[in-house]
Amino acid sequence: MKPDKESARGLAQVEGYLLWNAEVEEARRQARRFTGSLPWLTTAQREDVERVYVADRVEVCRDTLTRIAGRAVELRGEYTERYERLRARCVALSVLTVAGAGGACAVLALISR
């Protein structure tokens, strides 16, 4: 792999790691806020509720990200296919235009003799 691609991949991994950790920390904050509204919980109950809340939130986030990543791969494939078709059309149209212009020039040269 080229150094530029390696660097980009490394940066993407670091970014993903930081974003994921931020999401987990946000889940923890929300769990603490939720259990804070339940003053009758014991410390052990509060910890259990927070643990379950965070685990549930992390699972939902993971599922959502997996679906989004899968859809992104599908879209990349669709757009790549569309781009290839469009490029082929543009090349064909360019070739036909150049050939037509060349043919027209040849006809004009023959007529003008």
N, CA and C atoms as an extended XYZ file, in Angstrom:
339
Properties=species:S:1:pos:R:3:atomname:S:1:resname:S:1:resid:I:1 pbc="F F F"
N         0.839       -1.167        0.000 N   MET     1
C         0.000        0.000        0.000 CA  MET     1
C         0.892        1.240        0.000 C   MET     1
N         0.475        2.273       -0.733 N   LYS     2
C         1.263        3.499       -0.828 CA  LYS     2
C         1.204        4.259        0.504 C   LYS     2
N         2.251        5.042        0.786 N   PRO     3
C         2.280        5.808        2.041 CA  PRO     3
C         1.076        6.742        2.206 C   PRO     3
N         0.644        7.391        1.119 N   ASP     4
C        -0.498        8.293        1.216 CA  ASP     4
C        -1.762        7.540        1.608 C   ASP     4
N        -1.953        6.376        1.010 N   LYS     5
C        -3.131        5.570        1.334 CA  LYS     5
C        -3.046        5.042        2.755 C   LYS     5
N        -1.834        4.668        3.163 N   GLU     6
C        -1.649        4.193        4.534 CA  GLU     6
C        -1.953        5.302        5.528 C   GLU     6
N        -1.488        6.502        5.234 N   SER     7
C        -1.738        7.641        6.114 CA  SER     7
C        -3.230        7.941        6.197 C   SER     7
N        -3.888        7.951        5.045 N   ALA     8
C        -5.324        8.233        5.019 CA  ALA     8
C        -6.097        7.163        5.784 C   ALA     8
N        -5.691        5.927        5.605 N   ARG     9
C        -6.362        4.837        6.321 CA  ARG     9
C        -6.130        4.959        7.824 C   ARG     9
N        -4.898        5.280        8.213 N   GLY    10
C        -4.590        5.453        9.628 CA  GLY    10
C        -5.381        6.596       10.239 C   GLY    10
N        -5.466        7.707        9.512 N   LEU    11
C        -6.239        8.841       10.003 CA  LEU    11
C        -7.724        8.492       10.124 C   LEU    11
N        -8.238        7.748        9.165 N   ALA    12
C        -9.637        7.337        9.225 CA  ALA    12
C        -9.891        6.427       10.427 C   ALA    12
N        -8.938        5.545       10.714 N   GLN    13
C        -9.080        4.668       11.873 CA  GLN    13
C        -9.053        5.453       13.176 C   GLN    13
N        -8.148        6.422       13.265 N   VAL    14
C        -8.069        7.253       14.472 CA  VAL    14
C        -9.363        8.050       14.631 C   VAL    14
N        -9.841        8.607       13.529 N   GLU    15
C       -11.085        9.372       13.573 CA  GLU    15
C       -12.250        8.488       14.026 C   GLU    15
N       -12.323        7.286       13.469 N   GLY    16
C       -13.375        6.355       13.862 CA  GLY    16
C       -13.290        5.999       15.331 C   GLY    16
N       -12.083        5.764       15.799 N   TYR    17
C       -11.870        5.440       17.209 CA  TYR    17
C       -12.335        6.585       18.102 C   TYR    17
N       -11.955        7.801       17.753 N   LEU    18
C       -12.339        8.959       18.557 CA  LEU    18
C       -13.850        9.189       18.527 C   LEU    18
N       -14.447        9.044       17.348 N   LEU    19
C       -15.894        9.213       17.248 CA  LEU    19
C       -16.640        8.156       18.061 C   LEU    19
N       -16.152        6.920       17.995 N   TRP    20
C       -16.803        5.851       18.752 CA  TRP    20
C       -16.680        6.096       20.252 C   TRP    20
N       -15.493        6.492       20.710 N   ASN    21
C       -15.313        6.781       22.127 CA  ASN    21
C       -16.189        7.943       22.573 C   ASN    21
N       -16.351        8.941       21.729 N   ALA    22
C       -17.237       10.068       22.051 CA  ALA    22
C       -18.682        9.588       22.170 C   ALA    22
N       -19.073        8.672       21.308 N   GLU    23
C       -20.439        8.129       21.359 CA  GLU    23
C       -20.656        7.342       22.643 C   GLU    23
N       -19.680        6.528       23.036 N   VAL    24
C       -19.785        5.749       24.276 CA  VAL    24
C       -19.841        6.686       25.482 C   VAL    24
N       -19.028        7.725       25.458 N   GLU    25
C       -19.028        8.686       26.573 CA  GLU    25
C       -20.362        9.426       26.649 C   GLU    25
N       -20.933        9.758       25.506 N   GLU    26
C       -22.254       10.399       25.488 CA  GLU    26
C       -23.310        9.461       26.059 C   GLU    26
N       -23.218        8.190       25.737 N   ALA    27
C       -24.154        7.204       26.309 CA  ALA    27
C       -24.003        7.156       27.826 C   ALA    27
N       -22.786        7.231       28.302 N   ARG    28
C       -22.558        7.229       29.755 CA  ARG    28
C       -23.158        8.477       30.404 C   ARG    28
N       -22.972        9.633       29.761 N   ARG    29
C       -23.544       10.876       30.299 CA  ARG    29
C       -25.065       10.784       30.365 C   ARG    29
N       -25.664       10.268       29.303 N   GLN    30
C       -27.122       10.140       29.284 CA  GLN    30
C       -27.597        9.139       30.338 C   GLN    30
N       -26.835        8.078       30.523 N   ALA    31
C       -27.192        7.094       31.546 CA  ALA    31
C       -27.138        7.725       32.933 C   ALA    31
N       -26.110        8.504       33.187 N   ARG    32
C       -26.002        9.187       34.489 CA  ARG    32
C       -27.140       10.186       34.680 C   ARG    32
N       -27.478       10.903       33.611 N   ARG    33
C       -28.588       11.853       33.682 CA  ARG    33
C       -29.901       11.112       33.957 C   ARG    33
N       -30.082        9.969       33.291 N   PHE    34
C       -31.298        9.175       33.489 CA  PHE    34
C       -31.393        8.664       34.924 C   PHE    34
N       -30.313        8.075       35.409 N   THR    35
C       -30.364        7.547       36.781 CA  THR    35
C       -30.410        8.667       37.809 C   THR    35
N       -29.936        9.849       37.439 N   GLY    36
C       -30.037       10.996       38.333 CA  GLY    36
C       -31.475       11.414       38.576 C   GLY    36
N       -32.352       11.092       37.635 N   SER    37
C       -33.771       11.427       37.800 CA  SER    37
C       -34.517       10.354       38.597 C   SER    37
N       -33.793        9.338       39.046 N   LEU    38
C       -34.383        8.255       39.840 CA  LEU    38
C       -33.686        8.205       41.204 C   LEU    38
N       -34.012        9.135       42.091 N   PRO    39
C       -33.269        9.251       43.352 CA  PRO    39
C       -33.452        8.068       44.306 C   PRO    39
N       -34.448        7.245       44.110 N   TRP    40
C       -34.688        6.128       45.017 CA  TRP    40
C       -33.789        4.925       44.757 C   TRP    40
N       -33.033        4.940       43.670 N   LEU    41
C       -32.152        3.810       43.370 CA  LEU    41
C       -30.985        3.762       44.352 C   LEU    41
N       -30.629        2.536       44.713 N   THR    42
C       -29.416        2.370       45.514 CA  THR    42
C       -28.212        2.538       44.588 C   THR    42
N       -27.042        2.633       45.150 N   THR    43
C       -25.832        2.785       44.338 CA  THR    43
C       -25.658        1.596       43.395 C   THR    43
N       -25.891        0.395       43.896 N   ALA    44
C       -25.743       -0.809       43.064 CA  ALA    44
C       -26.783       -0.814       41.950 C   ALA    44
N       -28.013       -0.429       42.276 N   GLN    45
C       -29.059       -0.383       41.253 CA  GLN    45
C       -28.733        0.672       40.196 C   GLN    45
N       -28.255        1.817       40.656 N   ARG    46
C       -27.894        2.897       39.743 CA  ARG    46
C       -26.795        2.428       38.778 C   ARG    46
N       -25.793        1.752       39.307 N   GLU    47
C       -24.708        1.247       38.464 CA  GLU    47
C       -25.215        0.225       37.458 C   GLU    47
N       -26.129       -0.659       37.909 N   ASP    48
C       -26.704       -1.661       37.000 CA  ASP    48
C       -27.511       -1.002       35.885 C   ASP    48
N       -28.343       -0.031       36.264 N   VAL    49
C       -29.162        0.648       35.256 CA  VAL    49
C       -28.264        1.372       34.260 C   VAL    49
N       -27.238        2.048       34.749 N   GLU    50
C       -26.315        2.749       33.853 CA  GLU    50
C       -25.598        1.777       32.929 C   GLU    50
N       -25.164        0.647       33.468 N   ARG    51
C       -24.466       -0.351       32.653 CA  ARG    51
C       -25.376       -0.879       31.552 C   ARG    51
N       -26.618       -1.209       31.899 N   VAL    52
C       -27.563       -1.731       30.909 CA  VAL    52
C       -27.900       -0.650       29.882 C   VAL    52
N       -28.109        0.564       30.342 N   TYR    53
C       -28.422        1.680       29.448 CA  TYR    53
C       -27.298        1.881       28.431 C   TYR    53
N       -26.066        1.937       28.918 N   VAL    54
C       -24.919        2.137       28.025 CA  VAL    54
C       -24.782        0.965       27.054 C   VAL    54
N       -24.915       -0.251       27.554 N   ALA    55
C       -24.791       -1.421       26.680 CA  ALA    55
C       -25.851       -1.395       25.583 C   ALA    55
N       -27.078       -1.024       25.952 N   ASP    56
C       -28.156       -0.958       24.970 CA  ASP    56
C       -27.873        0.124       23.934 C   ASP    56
N       -27.470        1.272       24.399 N   ARG    57
C       -27.180        2.392       23.495 CA  ARG    57
C       -26.029        2.046       22.556 C   ARG    57
N       -24.990        1.414       23.062 N   VAL    58
C       -23.847        1.031       22.237 CA  VAL    58
C       -24.279        0.008       21.186 C   VAL    58
N       -25.118       -0.931       21.575 N   GLU    59
C       -25.603       -1.934       20.614 CA  GLU    59
C       -26.425       -1.276       19.510 C   GLU    59
N       -27.296       -0.347       19.885 N   VAL    60
C       -28.107        0.361       18.890 CA  VAL    60
C       -27.201        1.156       17.945 C   VAL    60
N       -26.207        1.840       18.498 N   CYS    61
C       -25.268        2.603       17.663 CA  CYS    61
C       -24.499        1.690       16.722 C   CYS    61
N       -24.047        0.561       17.220 N   ARG    62
C       -23.286       -0.384       16.395 CA  ARG    62
C       -24.160       -0.902       15.247 C   ARG    62
N       -25.404       -1.251       15.561 N   ASP    63
C       -26.317       -1.729       14.517 CA  ASP    63
C       -26.565       -0.651       13.467 C   ASP    63
N       -26.775        0.574       13.944 N   THR    64
C       -27.019        1.686       13.024 CA  THR    64
C       -25.811        1.929       12.137 C   THR    64
N       -24.631        1.955       12.728 N   LEU    65
C       -23.419        2.172       11.941 CA  LEU    65
C       -23.179        1.043       10.942 C   LEU    65
N       -23.487       -0.174       11.333 N   THR    66
C       -23.326       -1.305       10.425 CA  THR    66
C       -24.258       -1.162        9.224 C   THR    66
N       -25.506       -0.764        9.481 N   ARG    67
C       -26.449       -0.555        8.373 CA  ARG    67
C       -25.988        0.586        7.469 C   ARG    67
N       -25.533        1.671        8.073 N   ILE    68
C       -25.083        2.823        7.288 CA  ILE    68
C       -23.864        2.446        6.451 C   ILE    68
N       -22.917        1.736        7.052 N   ALA    69
C       -21.709        1.331        6.320 CA  ALA    69
C       -22.075        0.402        5.160 C   ALA    69
N       -23.002       -0.516        5.406 N   GLY    70
C       -23.441       -1.411        4.337 CA  GLY    70
C       -24.088       -0.655        3.193 C   GLY    70
N       -24.913        0.307        3.550 N   ARG    71
C       -25.578        1.115        2.519 CA  ARG    71
C       -24.553        1.957        1.763 C   ARG    71
N       -23.554        2.471        2.459 N   ALA    72
C       -22.510        3.260        1.799 CA  ALA    72
C       -21.768        2.417        0.776 C   ALA    72
N       -21.498        1.162        1.116 N   VAL    73
C       -20.821        0.260        0.172 CA  VAL    73
C       -21.720        0.014       -1.037 C   VAL    73
N       -23.019       -0.195       -0.802 N   GLU    74
C       -23.952       -0.393       -1.906 CA  GLU    74
C       -23.978        0.837       -2.820 C   GLU    74
N       -24.072        2.011       -2.197 N   LEU    75
C       -24.124        3.249       -2.984 CA  LEU    75
C       -22.839        3.459       -3.771 C   LEU    75
N       -21.705        3.147       -3.153 N   ARG    76
C       -20.430        3.287       -3.869 CA  ARG    76
C       -20.439        2.414       -5.121 C   ARG    76
N       -20.926        1.192       -4.986 N   GLY    77
C       -21.010        0.303       -6.136 CA  GLY    77
C       -21.940        0.844       -7.207 C   GLY    77
N       -23.115        1.333       -6.782 N   GLU    78
C       -24.074        1.878       -7.742 CA  GLU    78
C       -23.496        3.094       -8.462 C   GLU    78
N       -22.899        4.002       -7.708 N   TYR    79
C       -22.363        5.210       -8.327 CA  TYR    79
C       -21.145        4.916       -9.193 C   TYR    79
N       -20.346        3.953       -8.802 N   THR    80
C       -19.210        3.571       -9.637 CA  THR    80
C       -19.709        3.027      -10.970 C   THR    80
N       -20.727        2.185      -10.903 N   GLU    81
C       -21.303        1.634      -12.139 CA  GLU    81
C       -21.867        2.743      -13.020 C   GLU    81
N       -22.593        3.677      -12.415 N   ARG    82
C       -23.159        4.791      -13.180 CA  ARG    82
C       -22.055        5.653      -13.788 C   ARG    82
N       -21.014        5.900      -13.008 N   TYR    83
C       -19.899        6.712      -13.495 CA  TYR    83
C       -19.234        6.034      -14.683 C   TYR    83
N       -19.030        4.735      -14.590 N   GLU    84
C       -18.387        4.000      -15.693 CA  GLU    84
C       -19.245        4.080      -16.957 C   GLU    84
N       -20.553        3.929      -16.816 N   ARG    85
C       -21.439        4.029      -17.985 CA  ARG    85
C       -21.397        5.434      -18.579 C   ARG    85
N       -21.452        6.439      -17.702 N   LEU    86
C       -21.412        7.822      -18.178 CA  LEU    86
C       -20.092        8.116      -18.870 C   LEU    86
N       -19.007        7.649      -18.301 N   ARG    87
C       -17.699        7.864      -18.914 CA  ARG    87
C       -17.636        7.181      -20.282 C   ARG    87
N       -18.151        5.973      -20.374 N   ALA    88
C       -18.149        5.266      -21.668 CA  ALA    88
C       -18.974        6.038      -22.700 C   ALA    88
N       -20.111        6.569      -22.272 N   ARG    89
C       -20.936        7.361      -23.189 CA  ARG    89
C       -20.192        8.615      -23.646 C   ARG    89
N       -19.545        9.287      -22.715 N   CYS    90
C       -18.814       10.512      -23.052 CA  CYS    90
C       -17.672       10.219      -24.014 C   CYS    90
N       -16.957        9.148      -23.773 N   VAL    91
C       -15.858        8.772      -24.674 CA  VAL    91
C       -16.414        8.439      -26.052 C   VAL    91
N       -17.515        7.672      -26.084 N   ALA    92
C       -18.116        7.313      -27.374 CA  ALA    92
C       -18.597        8.555      -28.110 C   ALA    92
N       -19.232        9.460      -27.374 N   LEU    93
C       -19.714       10.695      -28.007 CA  LEU    93
C       -18.550       11.539      -28.511 C   LEU    93
N       -17.475       11.595      -27.755 N   SER    94
C       -16.290       12.355      -28.180 CA  SER    94
C       -15.682       11.756      -29.442 C   SER    94
N       -15.575       10.431      -29.467 N   VAL    95
C       -15.023        9.749      -30.642 CA  VAL    95
C       -15.910       10.006      -31.854 C   VAL    95
N       -17.216        9.899      -31.675 N   LEU    96
C       -18.142       10.152      -32.792 CA  LEU    96
C       -18.064       11.598      -33.256 C   LEU    96
N       -17.926       12.534      -32.313 N   THR    97
C       -17.829       13.948      -32.685 CA  THR    97
C       -16.558       14.213      -33.482 C   THR    97
N       -15.439       13.683      -33.009 N   VAL    98
C       -14.170       13.864      -33.716 CA  VAL    98
C       -14.234       13.190      -35.086 C   VAL    98
N       -14.796       11.996      -35.127 N   ALA    99
C       -14.909       11.292      -36.418 CA  ALA    99
C       -15.822       12.051      -37.365 C   ALA    99
N       -16.935       12.568      -36.830 N   GLY   100
C       -17.859       13.344      -37.663 CA  GLY   100
C       -17.224       14.616      -38.182 C   GLY   100
N       -16.489       15.303      -37.296 N   ALA   101
C       -15.818       16.532      -37.718 CA  ALA   101
C       -14.742       16.213      -38.756 C   ALA   101
N       -14.006       15.133      -38.536 N   GLY   102
C       -12.983       14.728      -39.510 CA  GLY   102
C       -13.608       14.356      -40.840 C   GLY   102
N       -14.720       13.639      -40.772 N   GLY   103
C       -15.417       13.262      -42.010 CA  GLY   103
C       -15.952       14.472      -42.735 C   GLY   103
N       -16.497       15.423      -41.973 N   ALA   104
C       -17.018       16.644      -42.600 CA  ALA   104
C       -15.893       17.426      -43.258 C   ALA   104
N       -14.752       17.495      -42.604 N   CYS   105
C       -13.600       18.188      -43.191 CA  CYS   105
C       -13.139       17.479      -44.467 C   CYS   105
N       -13.145       16.155      -44.423 N   ALA   106
C       -12.728       15.391      -45.604 CA  ALA   106
C       -13.692       15.624      -46.743 C   ALA   106
N       -14.992       15.634      -46.465 N   VAL   107
C       -15.996       15.878      -47.519 CA  VAL   107
C       -15.832       17.269      -48.085 C   VAL   107
N       -15.629       18.263      -47.206 N   LEU   108
C       -15.441       19.635      -47.688 CA  LEU   108
C       -14.184       19.759      -48.541 C   LEU   108
N       -13.124       19.043      -48.134 N   ALA   109
C       -11.885       19.078      -48.922 CA  ALA   109
C       -12.110       18.471      -50.288 C   ALA   109
N       -12.850       17.377      -50.341 N   LEU   110
C       -13.141       16.755      -51.639 CA  LEU   110
C       -14.044       17.619      -52.508 C   LEU   110
N       -15.000       18.255      -51.896 N   ILE   111
C       -15.934       19.102      -52.655 CA  ILE   111
C       -15.226       20.343      -53.189 C   ILE   111
N       -14.328       20.888      -52.415 N   SER   112
C       -13.658       22.132      -52.823 CA  SER   112
C       -12.610       21.927      -53.905 C   SER   112
N       -12.306       20.735      -54.302 N   ARG   113
C       -11.308       20.468      -55.342 CA  ARG   113
C       -11.846       20.736      -56.673 C   ARG   113
